[in-house]
């Protein structure tokens, strides 16, 4: 079974530039997540999609971050303009998105490591 | 308030030693789910275990074991006879009944196993 695919693996940009990350979840997974992981910290949820609808974007800095999940499959996360504090690993994860009885767990991609200079 | 606390930032052990990683959680829900994930240097978080709040039976899987104590809101993870390949960052996570698809992660414990 193919895992969660993310690209690019690494990205280096200067502050005020824009950047986009792509994620393709596991086939059939209804729920897709974008997490931000700053060095030395645990993943912090940025946005959660259920199919192509947003479930939770309460921690997404909407003045500069945007995300979409067209057709309820793959997703893009964009930062425009980037700030120094956006340097982090951006993790995409997916899950079946069913009920608790479906033994929900997250499957993660390898992440995109962003460095903002 | 932090829902999941992993007080140990980094632990170093010598191969074959046993090591316990601590996790303390906070929730008002009576039904919730606890998880452990492993993040090796490659970066991808890998699922290790999921426990339901109504199942307090401890679990053993090979060299791994988990101790769930509702009375102390803890879900600790023990690796017996540690190996170099166990070196990674380990995260404890919580999801709650009202939004079981939302996961709260601790800050992680970095485990260094030296040969």
Interface residues (C-beta under 8 A of the other chain):
Chain A: X3 X31 X33 X40 X41 X42 X43 X44 X45 X48 X50 X55 X56 X89 X91 X93 X95 X97 X99 X100 X103 X104 X105 X106 X107 X108 X109 X110 X111 X113
Chain B: X4 X6 X9 X31 X33 X35 X37 X42 X43 X44 X45 X46 X47 X50 X52 X91 X95 X97 X99 X100 X101 X102 X103 X105 X106 X107 X108
